[in-house]
Amino acid sequence: IIHPISSSPPAPLTSPQQSLQQPPPSEKLSYASGSSLYKRGTIVLAPNLSRHDSAAFLKVVETLGFLGRDAAHITPENFGLFIHCLRMMLEASMDGGKYSTPIQSLNITSPTSPNKQTGNSSSNASSKQFHVPHENSQKQRKANEDIGGDLTESEEKMSDQEKLANCYVDASLQLLNICAQLQARAANIYKDWSETNENIKIDETATKTTELWSKYWRPLMQAIARMACDCRRLIRKQALEALGTAFRVPALGELMIPADWEDCFAEVLFPLLSRLLTGSPPISPMDPIGMEEARIRAIQLACKVLLGNLTKITSLKSFPDLFLRLFDLMDQFLEENACSDLLVEVIQESLKNCLLVCENFGVFQDPIEGLKAEISGRLEALTVKHSNSANSKVAL
């Protein structure tokens, strides 16, 4: 139904962890923002998707919803394939189905009751009727059948394009719900499977990313972050709420090791922030207010994740690179023409808060004691540059 142009098999969900080299003690650490460690991630789940048939896509979404509601259908053997299919369908649903077959090549009719059908019955029977089997829509459809199935005048006048767009909204929300539910249950699923399957063992001494993060949490959270970059405001809002909820799952903070958090910023949070920049191509140029809201929530989320897991994150050798990458992204937001006064204030306060909390926790000790001076100087320079009045200078 939907397949990459390349004929090669799907790439594994995990990626090899890059090795970190500890600099010799005698050498002074350089804080130039040139490290590529935190620039490797991408927000795109399935590149090079070809066109897909909308009716088939919606049927697959229905099937995934059925499988995702009952954990009995998902096993250790098919979990990876299920997640891969889920991510592919989610990418296909982006921006209201931008990969779908052009509407003029489809025969779309609204559902009508038998007593209102006219013309050739075989033609009506062969026409495609698009719907997503959502619980609310099923109840509404049953209610319509009980009263004779009569459609309202507004429904009859609704264009085929509007009907299809509404179906894709429902499909995107259903896919997002599947991702959120699986992410919340991932720790328990992994624990249960590790107790019954000898091929799944929890490695308490892992020095690289854990299997729980790389195979369960990361692909699902990447999918949720991807939907936060949708051109539709409703989808963006729901996805950012789901991503915030995902980071509040207690098991996430308890079971993730420092290397997992490094990968989380590199593969989930920083790609999300990078995509929300108004660079080419813009996500939703006709909705500047909604896009500003998305940027603010994503920036605040990234800072909350950093401060909420500070002990593990600051134990990373790459912590200076992480902190500088976050600062560089904030700087890029400030440099954009679309950056409003509210966004400037949020960015400045978020960076200031991160800096003060790190200082209070004694993070800026040898060998990274010079990091505070550099960040403080750059933040002060940004504040002076982007403030509307000289009195709004941030006190450090």
TAGIPE-V341434 format. One record per residue. N is the residue number from 1. RES is the residue in one small letter. PHI is phi in whole degrees, 0 to 359 (* if undefined). NEAR is the number of other C-alpha atoms within 8 Angstrom. Layout:
# TAGIPE-V341434
N/RES/PHI/NEAR, N/RES/PHI/NEAR
This chain:
# TAGIPE-V341434
1/i/*/6, 2/i/231/10, 3/h/212/6, 4/p/295/10, 5/i/297/7, 6/s/291/5, 7/s/269/5, 8/s/289/4, 9/p/294/4, 10/p/302/4, 11/a/289/4, 12/p/297/5, 13/l/289/9, 14/t/264/6, 15/s/231/6, 16/p/299/4, 17/q/286/6, 18/q/285/5, 19/s/285/4, 20/l/250/6, 21/q/259/4, 22/q/282/5, 23/p/291/6, 24/p/302/5, 25/p/301/5, 26/s/284/4, 27/e/266/6, 28/k/282/5, 29/l/291/7, 30/s/258/4, 31/y/250/8, 32/a/293/5, 33/s/275/8, 34/g/248/4, 35/s/291/8, 36/s/265/6, 37/l/302/8, 38/y/257/13, 39/k/241/9, 40/r/272/8, 41/g/282/10, 42/t/223/7, 43/i/275/12, 44/v/281/7, 45/l/276/11, 46/a/215/9, 47/p/289/6, 48/n/62/7, 49/l/289/11, 50/s/270/9, 51/r/296/8, 52/h/227/11, 53/d/277/9, 54/s/296/9, 55/a/297/9, 56/a/294/9, 57/f/300/11, 58/l/294/13, 59/k/291/9, 60/v/295/9, 61/v/300/13, 62/e/300/10, 63/t/294/8, 64/l/297/9, 65/g/297/11, 66/f/296/8, 67/l/292/10, 68/g/288/11, 69/r/287/7, 70/d/238/8, 71/a/296/8, 72/a/295/5, 73/h/279/7, 74/i/252/11, 75/t/237/8, 76/p/302/7, 77/e/286/5, 78/n/250/8, 79/f/299/9, 80/g/299/10, 81/l/292/7, 82/f/297/9, 83/i/295/10, 84/h/298/9, 85/c/295/8, 86/l/300/10, 87/r/293/13, 88/m/296/11, 89/m/294/13, 90/l/295/13, 91/e/297/11, 92/a/292/12, 93/s/276/13, 94/m/302/12, 95/d/57/8, 96/g/76/9, 97/g/82/10, 98/k/292/8, 99/y/266/10, 100/s/284/10, 101/t/298/10, 102/p/309/6, 103/i/299/7, 104/q/291/5, 105/s/268/6, 106/l/248/8, 107/n/256/7, 108/i/248/9, 109/t/228/8, 110/s/282/9, 111/p/298/5, 112/t/228/9, 113/s/286/9, 114/p/302/5, 115/n/284/4, 116/k/252/6, 117/q/283/9, 118/t/229/5, 119/g/80/6, 120/n/291/6, 121/s/293/8, 122/s/293/6, 123/s/293/8, 124/n/294/9, 125/a/291/6, 126/s/273/6, 127/s/289/9, 128/k/272/9, 129/q/241/9, 130/f/270/12, 131/h/202/6, 132/v/251/12, 133/p/287/7, 134/h/274/8, 135/e/301/6, 136/n/296/6, 137/s/292/9, 138/q/294/9, 139/k/295/8, 140/q/295/8, 141/r/294/9, 142/k/294/8, 143/a/295/9, 144/n/296/11, 145/e/293/9, 146/d/295/7, 147/i/260/7, 148/g/106/7, 149/g/75/11, 150/d/289/9, 151/l/269/8, 152/t/289/6, 153/e/297/6, 154/s/294/6, 155/e/293/7, 156/e/292/8, 157/k/277/6, 158/m/297/8, 159/s/288/6, 160/d/300/10, 161/q/296/7, 162/e/293/8, 163/k/298/11, 164/l/295/9, 165/a/297/10, 166/n/295/8, 167/c/297/12, 168/y/290/11, 169/v/296/10, 170/d/299/10, 171/a/295/12, 172/s/296/12, 173/l/294/10, 174/q/292/11, 175/l/295/13, 176/l/297/12, 177/n/295/8, 178/i/298/11, 179/c/299/12, 180/a/295/13, 181/q/292/8, 182/l/295/10, 183/q/296/13, 184/a/292/9, 185/r/263/8, 186/a/300/11, 187/a/297/10, 188/n/292/7, 189/i/299/8, 190/y/295/9, 191/k/295/9, 192/d/297/8, 193/w/292/10, 194/s/292/12, 195/e/278/9, 196/t/247/6, 197/n/241/8, 198/e/292/7, 199/n/280/5, 200/i/243/8, 201/k/231/8, 202/i/280/7, 203/d/264/6, 204/e/285/4, 205/t/253/4, 206/a/298/7, 207/t/257/5, 208/k/257/7, 209/t/298/12, 210/t/283/11, 211/e/294/8, 212/l/300/10, 213/w/285/11, 214/s/290/14, 215/k/255/11, 216/y/244/11, 217/w/288/11, 218/r/301/11, 219/p/299/12, 220/l/286/14, 221/m/288/13, 222/q/297/12, 223/a/295/12, 224/i/295/15, 225/a/297/15, 226/r/299/13, 227/m/290/13, 228/a/289/14, 229/c/252/11, 230/d/286/12, 231/c/285/10, 232/r/270/9, 233/r/299/10, 234/l/301/6, 235/i/294/14, 236/r/301/14, 237/k/297/10, 238/q/296/10, 239/a/292/13, 240/l/294/14, 241/e/295/8, 242/a/294/10, 243/l/293/12, 244/g/298/9, 245/t/295/8, 246/a/298/11, 247/f/286/8, 248/r/266/8, 249/v/298/9, 250/p/305/6, 251/a/297/8, 252/l/297/9, 253/g/288/9, 254/e/278/6, 255/l/260/6, 256/m/283/12, 257/i/267/9, 258/p/308/10, 259/a/297/11, 260/d/294/13, 261/w/292/11, 262/e/300/12, 263/d/292/10, 264/c/297/10, 265/f/291/11, 266/a/288/14, 267/e/253/14, 268/v/239/15, 269/l/286/11, 270/f/293/13, 271/p/299/13, 272/l/296/14, 273/l/297/12, 274/s/298/8, 275/r/288/10, 276/l/283/11, 277/l/298/10, 278/t/277/10, 279/g/293/6, 280/s/274/4, 281/p/274/5, 282/p/294/8, 283/i/282/9, 284/s/213/9, 285/p/296/6, 286/m/271/4, 287/d/228/8, 288/p/296/9, 289/i/292/6, 290/g/296/8, 291/m/292/11, 292/e/297/10, 293/e/299/8, 294/a/296/13, 295/r/296/11, 296/i/299/10, 297/r/293/9, 298/a/292/11, 299/i/297/11, 300/q/296/10, 301/l/296/9, 302/a/300/9, 303/c/291/11, 304/k/295/8, 305/v/296/9, 306/l/299/9, 307/l/286/10, 308/g/287/6, 309/n/232/9, 310/l/296/9, 311/t/299/6, 312/k/288/10, 313/i/291/12, 314/t/287/9, 315/s/281/8, 316/l/286/10, 317/k/295/8, 318/s/270/8, 319/f/304/10, 320/p/303/10, 321/d/296/12, 322/l/297/11, 323/f/296/8, 324/l/290/11, 325/r/296/10, 326/l/298/9, 327/f/296/9, 328/d/298/9, 329/l/295/10, 330/m/297/9, 331/d/299/9, 332/q/294/9, 333/f/298/9, 334/l/293/11, 335/e/280/7, 336/e/283/8, 337/n/294/4, 338/a/277/6, 339/c/287/11, 340/s/273/6, 341/d/298/6, 342/l/296/6, 343/l/295/11, 344/v/301/12, 345/e/296/8, 346/v/298/10, 347/i/295/11, 348/q/297/11, 349/e/292/8, 350/s/295/11, 351/l/294/11, 352/k/298/11, 353/n/296/8, 354/c/300/10, 355/l/294/11, 356/l/292/8, 357/v/295/9, 358/c/299/12, 359/e/293/10, 360/n/295/7, 361/f/273/6, 362/g/69/7, 363/v/289/8, 364/f/276/11, 365/q/250/7, 366/d/306/5, 367/p/262/6, 368/i/245/10, 369/e/296/9, 370/g/286/8, 371/l/295/10, 372/k/298/11, 373/a/297/8, 374/e/293/8, 375/i/296/10, 376/s/298/10, 377/g/296/8, 378/r/291/8, 379/l/293/11, 380/e/296/11, 381/a/296/8, 382/l/295/9, 383/t/297/12, 384/v/296/9, 385/k/291/6, 386/h/255/8, 387/s/284/10, 388/n/274/5, 389/s/217/6, 390/a/292/7, 391/n/280/4, 392/s/270/8, 393/k/297/10, 394/v/285/8, 395/a/272/3, 396/l/250/5
